[in-house]
Amino acid sequence: MIPDIRQRIEQYVKPLYAGLDGVQTFDRVERLRARLAGLREGASLDVDLLELLLLFHGVVDRLGSLAPGGRLDLFLRSLDVPEDLARRARGGLGRLEEDPRGIEEELLHDALLLESAGVVAAAGRLMAAGKKRTPLAKALVQLDPGPPAERYRTPRGAALGAARRREAETWIAELRQKVVEEGLGSIS
């Protein structure tokens, strides 16, 4: 992708990545870009499509309609993005979470799943439960280690996800045991 077009897209989406609380979440794009590099394994793909999917994935709900003539379509036209590429990006964004098609969509789908797998993601969910004042024992019973391997679309994603899930399961089991041993709650 031409650096000027990428820069203009980033300028367009960065404010959209700010939540209602003003917290900027655009840094997730760079984390996902690094995950994608590890998943690609030399796969032949349309890097422009992957970049568009990556940049817009987190703001789909703020873009309005993904149909031709919608806000996203008009913006992409203003950048002279080829119609075929814009159409594929709009379609991919609409089905990315549930029904990814094509290697670009599958790679981003798996990168997103990897963000929610493993010890760091589980610890984040545990902290979120604490902010909601969920009792520790209850939060630990409900704690999810991440998506199972069958949810991934690529062999590399499934392997990485399964390893991260196993690590999280071990960490959660050890944490549950420590909570019981230290009398901080009953895990059932």
N, C-alpha and C positions, 0 to 999 in steps of 0.2 A: 504494500500500500504506500502510496506517495506520502512522505512525511508531512507535507502541508495538509493533506486531507485528514490524516490521522490526528494532527494537532487541532484542526477545526472541529472534528468529531469530539475529541476530548473536552474542548472548551464548551461544547454544547451539552455533553452529558454530565460533566462534573457537578454542576449545580443540582442536577436531578438525582444524584447519588446522596445528597444530603437528606437525612431523615427529618421528620417533624421536629425532633429535638435539636436539629442543627448539626448533628454528628455526621461528619463526612465519611463515607464508606468506599470511596473510589479506590483506595489502596488495595481493596480486594481484587481489583482487575490485575494488578501486578502480581499478586500471589497466585492467581489463576494462570497467568501467563507463564509463570515458572513451573506450575504443575503440568501445563500443556506441553512444555518442552520435554518433560520427563515421560509423558504418555505417547508422544508422537512416534518415537522409534523409527524415524525415517519414512513414515507413511507419506504417500503422495496425496497432497491435498491442496485445496484452494486457500492460500494463506490470506487473501483479501476477505473471503467469506468468513473464515475463522476469526479474523480481527474484528469484523463488523459484529459478529455474534458476541464476541468477548466484550466489546465496548458497550453494547446496548443491552446485554442480558439482564443486568440489575435494575434497569429502569423501564422495563416493558410496561408495567402498570401505569407509568406516568407519561407514556408516549401517546396514549389514546389508541385509536384504531390502527391496526397493522395492515389494513386493506390499502389497495392502490388509492392514492389521493389523500391518504391520511397524513398526519404531522410528520411521521418518520419518512414516508415516501417523498413528501415535498422537500424535506431536508436533504435526503440523499440525492434527489434530482438537482438541488442547488449546488451540490458538490460534483455534479456530472458523473456520478456513480452509474455504471451501465445498468440498464433496466433489468437484465437477467440477474445480475448480482444483487440488486436491490430486492427483486422478487424472492430470490432464494434466502436472503437475509430475513426479510419479513416473515416468510414461511417458517424458517428455522426458529426464529424467536417465539413464534406462536406455539410450537410443539416441543421445544427444547427440554422441558422438565419431564413430560410424560411419554412422548413418542419421537425421540430424535431419529432423524434419517440422514444418512450420509456420514462420512467419517468426521467432518468438521463438527457437526452437531453432536455426534457420539463422543468425541474427545472432550468437548466442553461439558457435556452432561456428566461424564466421568470425573472431570476436574472438580465440578461442583459437588458431586457426591464425596470425593476425597476430602473436601473442606469440612464435611460433617462427620468424618470418620476419625477414629483414633483418640488418644489420650487427651490431647489439647482440646479437641472438640467436646469430648465428654466433660472435661473440667469446666469448659465454658458453659455447658448446659447445667452443671451442678451449681456454678456461681449464679446463673440466672434464676435457678430455683431458690437459692438463698435470698436473692433480692426480693423474691415474691413471698419470703418468709415461710417457705415450705420446710417443715421439720427435716433435719438431715437424714434420719432413718428412712422417711418416706421418699425423699429425693433420691436416695441411693437405690431403693427398690425399683424406682421408675427410670433410673439412669440408663440411657441407650448408648451402646458402644459405637453405633454407626450403622450404615446400610449393609445388608448382607451382599455377598459377592454376586448373586444372581441379578441384582439391580443394575450392575455395571454393564456397559455395552461393548467394551473392548477387553481383550484378554489381559493386557497390561493393567488396565484400571481395576479389573476384578482381582488380580493378584495383589496389587498394592492395597486395595481396599480391604481384602481379607486379612492381610498382615496387620494393617492398622487396627482393624476390628479385634483381632486376637490380642494385640497389645492392650487395647482399651478394656477388653473383658478381664484380663489378668489384673490390671490396675484397679478396676471397679471391685473385683472380688477381694483384693488385698485391702482396699479402703473399707469395704463392708466389714471385713474381719476386724480391722483396727477399731472401728466404731463400736463393735460389740465388745471387744476386749477392754476398751477404755470406758465402757459403760455410758456411752453417749446416746444410746438408743437401741431398740430392738429391731432387728432386720427380719422381716417375715414376708 
